[in-house]
Amino acid sequence: MNFAPLPSVDVAAVPSDGFVLDVREDNEWAAGHVEGALHIPMSDFVARFGELTESVDDGRRVHVMCRVGGRSAQVTQYLVQQGVDAVNIDGGMLAWDGSGRPIVTDSGDPAFVL
């Protein structure tokens, strides 16, 4: 079998208007997330796959995010197999926050990575 390397990008390579898919769980999302990201927890992902395909029916790239990159790597692999232009964000939310990229909460409380 020939396994292609998983497509991945550094947080700095994600455009400010890039489409981010956050696959962390609800409590992680509530603590802090990328503004404008689509949130579909990995545990619900296959059941809610249609929400993602509707959001990217224009063919734009999906930047997949979790806390450090493990869960998002699995989702990225699945998306690539489905023909979606998807890349894993190396280092996940920890790298995003650590690089000074903005994170927000829906509640208005100070955001942090759980």
C-alpha positions in Angstrom: 0.0 0.0 0.0 1.1 3.5 -0.7 0.3 6.0 2.0 0.7 9.6 1.0 2.0 11.9 3.8 -0.8 13.7 5.6 -1.1 17.3 4.3 -0.4 19.7 7.1 0.4 23.4 7.6 2.0 25.5 10.3 -0.4 27.9 12.1 1.3 30.9 10.4 0.3 29.4 7.0 -3.4 29.6 7.8 -4.8 32.7 6.0 -6.7 35.1 8.3 -9.8 34.4 6.2 -9.1 30.7 6.0 -11.8 28.1 6.7 -11.0 26.4 10.0 -12.8 23.2 11.2 -12.5 22.6 15.0 -13.0 19.0 15.9 -12.5 19.4 19.7 -15.2 18.6 22.2 -17.8 21.1 23.4 -16.0 22.1 26.6 -12.8 22.7 24.7 -14.6 24.9 22.2 -16.3 26.9 24.9 -13.0 27.7 26.6 -11.6 29.3 23.4 -11.7 28.9 19.6 -10.7 30.5 16.4 -13.3 33.2 15.4 -15.5 32.0 12.5 -14.4 28.4 12.8 -16.9 25.6 12.2 -17.2 23.4 15.2 -18.0 19.7 14.7 -16.6 17.5 17.5 -14.7 14.4 16.2 -17.2 12.2 18.1 -20.0 13.6 16.0 -18.1 14.0 12.8 -19.3 11.3 10.5 -23.0 12.0 11.5 -22.5 15.7 10.8 -20.3 15.5 7.7 -23.0 17.1 5.6 -22.6 20.4 7.6 -19.0 20.6 6.5 -19.6 19.7 2.8 -22.3 22.4 2.7 -19.8 24.9 4.1 -17.1 24.1 1.5 -19.1 23.3 -1.6 -17.1 26.2 -3.2 -14.1 23.9 -3.0 -12.1 26.0 -0.5 -9.5 24.4 1.6 -10.4 23.1 5.1 -7.8 23.8 7.9 -8.5 21.1 10.5 -7.8 22.0 14.2 -7.8 20.2 17.5 -5.8 20.8 20.7 -2.4 19.5 19.5 -3.0 17.8 16.2 -3.9 14.1 16.8 -7.6 14.1 16.4 -7.4 16.7 13.6 -4.9 14.4 11.7 -7.5 11.6 11.8 -10.3 13.9 10.5 -7.9 15.3 7.8 -7.1 11.8 6.6 -10.9 11.0 6.4 -11.6 14.3 4.5 -8.8 13.7 2.0 -10.2 10.2 1.3 -13.6 11.9 0.6 -11.9 14.2 -1.9 -12.0 17.3 0.3 -9.1 19.7 0.1 -8.1 19.4 3.8 -4.9 20.1 5.7 -4.1 19.4 9.4 -2.9 22.4 11.5 0.4 21.3 13.1 0.3 21.8 16.8 -3.4 22.6 16.9 -4.9 25.2 19.3 -1.8 25.2 21.5 0.4 26.3 18.6 -2.3 28.8 17.4 -2.5 30.4 20.8 1.2 30.2 21.4 1.9 32.0 18.2 -0.3 34.9 19.2 -3.1 34.2 16.8 -6.5 35.4 18.3 -8.9 33.1 20.0 -12.4 34.0 21.3 -15.3 32.7 23.4 -19.0 32.8 22.6 -19.6 34.0 26.2 -17.2 36.9 26.1 -15.1 35.4 28.9 -11.3 35.5 28.5 -10.4 32.7 26.0 -7.9 30.0 26.8 -6.9 26.6 25.4 -8.4 23.7 27.5 
